[in-house]
Amino acid sequence: MNLILEYSPEKKIELLIPRKNLDENIQLNLITELTNIKKENKEIKEKLLYLEQKINILLQEKEKKDELKGFENTIIKNNSEAEKILKWICPNNERRVKLLYKATPEENTRDDFHRKCDNKGATVTIIETTKGRRFGGYTSLSWDSSSGWKDDKEAFLFSLDNDKKYDVLQDASYKVYSNTGFGQWFGDSGNIGLAYEKNYFIGNDTHRENFGNKCYSITVQNELSGGKTFNISKMEVYQVTNE
């Protein structure tokens, strides 16, 4: 009798099992073993197909992330937005980013932010409000718990919705504020000011955006968030690195 094993569409192994000169029990055992091998081969093929599909998915995700220069695609919508932010940071676009901190229900306090983002050098923060407004800020200096204003002449704010960059005013006294009791703070009284309460980042507390002592080139009141207060739906902080 013949038993054919298929290891791939291109490769088949045909086994000939002679009936004569073999004990009947031996024949049955041999047929059983070969049948099991065929079954195992089918399972291996299915596992290999599953692994191939998983690898393809991972490669696609990596390719997508490479296109976005390290940005997640949760707030950033496409490669164009990623390129835009990086060009605002560096006109030659010789930068990419690394995620330091994403607000989650488990990590949503000022301590979480400072633990992951302090002393990391240049960072860019991207925010999405519960009303869908997307904006953020960049500082070339490290966040820390020093409780003081920083004179960052390279800092800027931006709106993804309006496709605008708002440069820091060079003669402004209050550019970036770092303090253990707060999150990211850009401008006096907070052009973007992130205060902390019990459930920071998830939308249960109020954050402020206003002019105060004018520090950035925003000309329209509440142009970033659409109101004097806003609640955060998503927030990500990225370290800015060289390509």
C-alpha positions in Angstrom: 0.0 0.0 0.0 1.0 3.6 -0.5 0.9 6.5 2.0 1.7 10.0 0.8 3.0 12.7 3.2 2.9 16.3 2.1 5.5 18.6 3.6 4.7 21.5 1.2 2.9 21.8 -2.1 6.2 21.3 -3.9 7.5 18.4 -1.7 5.7 15.0 -1.3 7.1 11.8 0.2 5.5 8.6 -1.0 6.0 5.7 1.4 5.5 2.2 0.1 4.4 -0.3 2.7 4.8 -3.9 1.4 2.1 -6.3 2.6 4.0 -9.5 2.1 6.7 -10.6 4.5 5.3 -8.3 7.2 3.3 -9.4 10.2 -0.2 -7.9 10.2 0.3 -6.2 13.5 3.5 -4.6 12.3 1.8 -3.4 9.3 -1.0 -1.8 11.4 1.5 -0.2 13.8 3.5 1.2 10.9 0.4 2.6 9.2 -0.7 4.2 12.5 2.7 5.8 13.1 2.8 7.1 9.6 -0.7 8.5 9.9 0.3 10.2 13.1 3.3 11.7 11.3 1.0 13.0 8.6 -1.3 14.5 11.2 1.7 16.1 13.0 2.9 17.5 9.7 -0.4 19.2 9.1 -0.3 20.7 12.6 3.2 22.0 11.9 2.1 23.5 8.7 -0.7 25.3 10.5 1.7 26.6 13.1 4.1 27.7 10.5 1.3 29.5 8.7 0.2 31.2 11.9 3.8 32.3 12.7 4.3 33.6 9.2 1.1 35.7 9.5 2.2 37.0 12.9 5.6 37.9 11.6 4.0 39.8 8.6 1.8 41.7 11.1 4.8 42.6 13.2 6.8 43.7 10.2 3.9 45.9 9.0 3.7 47.5 12.5 7.4 48.1 12.5 7.3 49.6 9.0 4.4 51.8 10.1 6.3 52.9 13.2 9.5 53.6 11.1 7.4 55.8 8.8 6.2 57.8 11.8 9.8 58.2 13.0 9.0 56.6 16.4 5.6 58.2 17.1 2.7 56.1 18.1 -0.3 56.3 15.7 -2.8 57.0 18.5 -2.7 60.8 18.4 -0.5 61.3 15.3 -2.6 60.3 12.4 -0.1 59.8 9.6 3.5 60.2 8.4 2.8 63.8 7.2 2.0 64.9 10.8 5.1 63.1 12.1 7.3 64.7 9.5 5.8 68.1 10.3 6.5 68.0 14.0 10.1 66.8 13.4 10.7 69.6 10.8 9.4 72.1 13.4 12.0 70.7 15.8 14.8 70.5 13.3 14.4 71.9 9.7 16.7 69.2 8.3 14.4 66.6 9.9 17.4 64.7 11.3 15.5 63.6 14.3 13.2 60.8 15.5 11.5 60.2 18.8 11.2 57.6 21.5 8.1 57.2 23.7 8.9 57.9 27.3 5.4 58.1 28.8 1.8 57.5 27.7 -0.9 58.4 30.2 -2.9 55.3 31.2 -5.4 54.6 34.0 -2.5 52.8 35.9 0.1 55.6 35.3 -1.6 59.0 35.4 0.0 61.0 38.2 2.7 63.7 38.4 5.0 61.1 40.0 4.6 58.8 37.0 5.3 61.7 34.6 8.4 62.8 36.5 9.7 59.3 37.1 9.6 58.5 33.3 10.4 61.9 31.8 12.8 63.8 34.1 16.3 64.4 32.9 15.7 62.9 29.5 16.8 65.9 27.5 14.6 67.4 24.7 11.0 66.2 24.7 7.8 66.8 22.7 4.4 66.4 24.4 1.3 65.6 22.4 -2.2 66.0 23.8 -5.7 65.1 22.6 -8.6 66.5 24.5 -11.9 64.8 25.1 -13.3 67.1 22.4 -10.8 65.9 19.9 -8.4 68.9 19.8 -4.8 67.9 19.3 -1.9 70.1 20.3 1.4 70.1 22.2 4.7 71.6 23.1 8.4 71.1 22.6 11.3 71.9 24.9 15.0 71.4 24.3 15.6 71.2 28.0 15.0 68.4 30.5 12.0 68.2 32.7 12.9 67.9 36.4 11.7 68.7 39.9 13.8 71.8 40.4 10.8 74.2 40.8 11.8 76.9 38.5 11.5 78.7 35.2 13.8 77.7 32.3 15.0 80.0 29.6 14.5 77.7 26.6 14.9 79.8 23.4 14.0 76.7 21.3 10.7 75.9 22.9 7.5 76.1 20.9 3.9 75.1 21.0 1.9 73.7 18.1 -1.6 72.7 16.9 -2.0 69.7 14.7 -5.6 70.7 14.0 -4.5 74.2 12.7 -1.2 73.0 11.3 0.6 75.8 13.1 3.7 76.3 15.1 3.8 79.0 17.8 7.4 80.1 18.6 8.5 81.2 22.0 9.0 85.0 22.3 12.7 85.5 22.9 12.2 88.3 25.4 9.7 86.4 27.5 10.7 85.8 31.1 8.6 82.7 31.5 9.1 80.0 28.9 9.1 76.6 30.4 8.3 75.7 34.1 9.4 72.6 35.8 8.2 71.5 39.2 7.5 68.3 41.0 4.0 69.5 41.8 3.0 70.0 38.1 3.3 68.3 34.7 4.5 70.1 31.6 4.1 73.9 31.9 4.7 76.2 28.9 4.4 80.0 29.5 3.4 82.1 32.4 -0.1 81.1 33.8 0.1 78.3 31.3 -0.2 78.7 27.6 -0.3 75.0 28.2 -0.5 74.3 31.9 -1.0 70.8 33.2 -2.1 70.8 36.9 -2.5 67.7 38.9 -5.4 66.3 40.9 -6.6 62.8 41.7 -7.1 61.4 38.2 -4.7 63.5 36.1 -4.7 62.9 32.4 -7.9 60.9 32.3 -10.3 63.9 32.2 -11.5 64.2 35.7 -9.6 67.4 36.5 -9.3 70.8 34.8 -6.2 72.1 33.0 -5.7 75.7 32.0 -4.7 77.4 28.7 -4.5 81.2 28.8 -2.3 84.1 27.9 -1.0 85.3 31.2 2.2 87.2 30.5 2.5 86.6 26.7 5.2 84.0 26.1 4.4 82.4 22.8 3.2 83.7 19.4 -0.4 82.7 19.9 -2.7 85.4 18.6 -6.1 83.9 19.2 -7.4 83.2 22.7 -7.7 79.5 23.4 -6.5 78.6 19.9 -4.9 75.3 21.1 -7.7 73.6 23.1 -10.7 75.6 22.1 -11.5 76.8 25.6 -10.0 78.2 28.8 -10.1 74.7 30.3 -9.8 71.3 28.7 -9.8 67.7 29.8 -7.2 65.3 28.5 -8.2 62.1 26.7 -4.7 61.0 25.6 -1.3 62.3 26.3 2.2 61.1 25.1 5.6 62.4 25.9 8.5 61.6 23.5 12.2 61.9 23.9 13.7 63.6 20.8 16.8 61.8 19.5 19.2 62.0 16.6 18.4 59.8 13.5 
